[in-house]
Amino acid sequence: MEPFEYVKPASPAEASAILAAEGSAARILQGGTDLIIRMRGDFVHPKIVVDLKGLPGIREVAYNPANGLTLGAAVTMNEVAAHPLIHAHYLMLAEACETIGSYQLRNRATIGGNVCNASPAGDSIPALLCYDATAVIYNPAGERRLPLMNFFKGPGKTDLQPGEFLLALTLPEPHEAAVGVYNKLGRTRVGDIALLGVGVLGWPQPANPSGSGWRIALASVGPTPLMAPEAAALLAENTDDEAVEAAAAAVMNASRPIDDVRASGAYRQAMVRVLARRAIEDVLARLPM
Ligand SMILES: Cc1cc2nc3c(=O)[nH]c(=O)nc-3n(C[C@H](O)[C@H](O)[C@H](O)COP(=O)(O)OP(=O)(O)OC[C@H]3O[C@@H](n4cnc5c(N)ncnc54)[C@H](O)[C@@H]3O)c2cc1C
C-alpha cells in the first residue's frame, strides 16, 4: 500500500473543508472494510484519508415514535443488528445487516460505508429502501436530505458533491404491524457478498383492495439497488396465489442483472423470482389481516 496522510476531523465543517480542498486525492474512511481493501489492491491511491468517526453524533442511534429512527453514518453493522429498538421497529434492517460478512467484519463495517460504497450488492440497502430511508448529507452551505433511492447513480457512484458526505440516515416509523423479510442468496450460506437480495415489507392498509401496502427492493440485480413498484402495486390490489405469482414475475421483470464472476444474469433473474415469491409468502403468513 502506498503511504498516505491520515486525518480525523472533529467537526463536519473541518472535514468538508479538507475534502473540498483535496478533491479526488482525499478519501473518506469509516470502517475501512471496503476502502482499505481497494487501497491494498491498488485500485485507489488516496494522498489523504479522512476518518469521519470523530464527528459529533456520527456513531449514534436515536429513535422516537414521532420521528422514527436516525442512524449516524458510522454506526456499525453489529450495532444495528443488536439494537433492541431496531429489532422492535425495523427488524428487516437488523436481519439484513446480520447477513454481512463475519461477526468480526461487522464490528468495523458501518451502515454509511455500505450505502456510500454504492455497490449494487450492499445488503443493508434493500431494507433501508423498504423502510423509506432518507440520506442526510452534510454540505458546507447546510444540510440537504435526499430520498435514498436518488442517492445511487451507478455502480460505486453517488449523488455526493465535492465537500459533501453522509451524516446519517433517517427512517420514518413504519406501521406497527409491518412485517419485513430480506432474502439473500450467496455462493455460501453465510459470509458471502449477495448474488442477489430481495427485501419485502408489507403492512396493513385497509384503504387498498388487498388490505395491505407493500415496498419491494432488490440488491445485486442492476447497476444500482432497485425497487419494484409494479410488484408492490399488484399486491396492493390482491394477495391471492395468482397475484403473488404475478408480483414475483414483476419483481423479476424489474431486475436487470449482468453476468459476472459470481453468477450469470440468467441465473440471477430466475432466482430473484423465487426469492421474491418466498419473501412475499413469508410476509403474508405473518401479516395480521
Ligand atoms: C470479507 C468481506 C466480506 C464482505 N461481505 C459483505 C456482505 O456480505 N454484504 C455487504 O453488503 N458488504 C460486504 N462487504 C463490504 C463492506 O464490508 C460493507 O460495504 C461495509 O458496510 C462498508 O462499511 P465501512 O464502514 O467499512 O466502509 P469504508 O470502507 O470505510 O467506506 C466505504 C466507501 O464509502 C465511502 N464513505 C464511507 N463513509 C462515508 C460517508 N459518511 N460519506 C461519504 N462517503 C463515505 C468511503 O470513502 C468508501 O469509498 C464485505 C467486505 C469484506 C472485506
The ligand as a Gaussian input file, in Angstrom:
#p B3LYP/6-31G(d) Opt

LIG

0 1
 C      -14.552000     -10.106000       3.686000
 C      -15.617000      -9.094000       3.342000
 C      -16.949000      -9.520000       3.300000
 C      -17.952000      -8.598000       2.986000
 N      -19.237000      -9.041000       2.952000
 C      -20.232000      -8.165000       2.650000
 C      -21.590000      -8.608000       2.600000
 O      -21.913000      -9.787000       2.833000
 N      -22.543000      -7.690000       2.274000
 C      -22.238000      -6.373000       2.029000
 O      -23.147000      -5.585000       1.757000
 N      -20.959000      -5.930000       2.073000
 C      -19.953000      -6.785000       2.376000
 N      -18.659000      -6.345000       2.417000
 C      -18.358000      -4.937000       2.088000
 C      -18.215000      -3.964000       3.303000
 O      -17.870000      -4.645000       4.481000
 C      -19.501000      -3.149000       3.541000
 O      -19.853000      -2.454000       2.372000
 C      -19.341000      -2.159000       4.707000
 O      -20.605000      -1.809000       5.191000
 C      -18.566000      -0.914000       4.360000
 O      -18.529000      -0.071000       5.519000
 P      -17.167000       0.602000       6.010000
 O      -17.521000       1.448000       7.162000
 O      -16.134000      -0.432000       6.238000
 O      -16.821000       1.477000       4.730000
 P      -15.444000       2.156000       4.294000
 O      -14.548000       1.145000       3.687000
 O      -14.887000       2.979000       5.388000
 O      -16.031000       3.113000       3.151000
 C      -16.673000       2.581000       2.021000
 C      -16.797000       3.668000       0.932000
 O      -17.734000       4.664000       1.315000
 C      -17.075000       5.936000       1.455000
 N      -17.651000       6.522000       2.676000
 C      -17.636000       5.932000       3.910000
 N      -18.334000       6.694000       4.770000
 C      -18.780000       7.772000       4.088000
 C      -19.580000       8.909000       4.442000
 N      -20.054000       9.103000       5.699000
 N      -19.869000       9.825000       3.472000
 C      -19.405000       9.630000       2.214000
 N      -18.657000       8.586000       1.819000
 C      -18.347000       7.653000       2.744000
 C      -15.595000       5.639000       1.522000
 O      -14.805000       6.692000       1.026000
 C      -15.506000       4.400000       0.658000
 O      -15.486000       4.756000      -0.707000
 C      -17.624000      -7.237000       2.715000
 C      -16.286000      -6.822000       2.776000
 C      -15.291000      -7.744000       3.082000
 C      -13.874000      -7.258000       3.128000

